[in-house]
Amino acid sequence: MRRFRTTALALTAIALLVLGGCGDDDGSAATDTTSQDVATDATNGDDSDAVDDTDGVDDADDADDTEGSEGSGDESADAEIPDACTLVEPAEVEELIGAAEPEGENDVAIDGLRYSQCSWENDDGLFIVAVVEGRDRYDLHTQNLPGEPLDGVGDEALTAPGVSSETKGATGGRTISALVGGRTLVVALRVEGQTTVEMVAPIATTIAGRLGG
């Protein structure tokens, strides 16, 4: 009886050792598999990041292309200043000085202001229309020309003797400078004899209406 108990206890101990050993093998296998999965996930994560980085470069290139397009849009801002030659009808010029061909200029003045200017000249006279960005040119004329306020032309206007435009000047004429919708409008006329305000004001008012509209 005692021998049977001893044998039974020995068998039980062996069985526990065997079961314990199996449990350790399963745990190690699970740990190894988990580690492999983590390593694989980490590798996949790095690959995914690499793809994202590649996409990021492409996106940056696309963004640069977009900015370039916007820049082109900015370069076309010159269209905000209308062509001065289109603001006057040929018949209106002919009524002032007779038939004459327009000479247009679209440029940037020495002080950095963009302008569009159109001039008509013949043996009977000189007629000039200029549209300049902003009010700086108007302020300059106000400060430097011996001008007088003039009602009825644009938002605010003055008239001064002589011809004063972006690239041409003359004595014996008459210039009207006006503020129209945030721009400076300059209308100048010189004809044989005396050039009066009454000669220039009607056409300046008409052009101001077209520019403001």
C-alpha positions, 0 to 999 in steps of 0.5 A: 500500500505504501509502495502504491502511494509512493508510485502514484505520487511519483507519477503525479509529479512527473505528469506535472513536470511534463504539463509545466514544460508544455506550458512553457513551450506554448508561452515561448511560441506565443511570445515569439509570434507576437514579437514577429508580428510587432516587427512586421508591423513596424516594418510595414509602418516604415514602408507606409511612412515611406509612401507617405513621404513620397506623396508628400514630395509630390504634394509639395510639387503640386503646391509649388505648381499651384503657387506658380499659377497664382503668381501668373494671376498676379502678373495679369493684374495690369488688366486692372488699369484700362487701356486709356486709348479705349476711353475716347471715341475717334469722333471725340478726338476729331472734335477737339483737334481734328483727325489723329492716330492714337499713341498708346503707352502702358508702363510703370513710371519712375516712381513705381506707379503703373499707368496707361496713357494715350495721346493724339497729336497733329498740327492743330493740337495735342490731346492726352488721357492717362489713367494711373493706379492709386491717388498718388499722382493726383496728390502730386499734382495737387501739391505741385501744380498751380491748380484750382479745384474743379467740380463735376469731374470724378470724385475730386478734381483740379485744373491747372495751366499747361499739359502735364502727363506721364511722359509729355508736357507742354505750355499753353494748354490745360490739364484736369487731374481727377480721382475716379474710383481710386485711380488718377485720371489725367486729361490734357488738351492744347490747341492753337490759341487759348485752351480753356477749362470749358474746352477740357471739362466736358470730355474729362467728365465723359471719360471719368464716367466711363472709367468709373462705370 
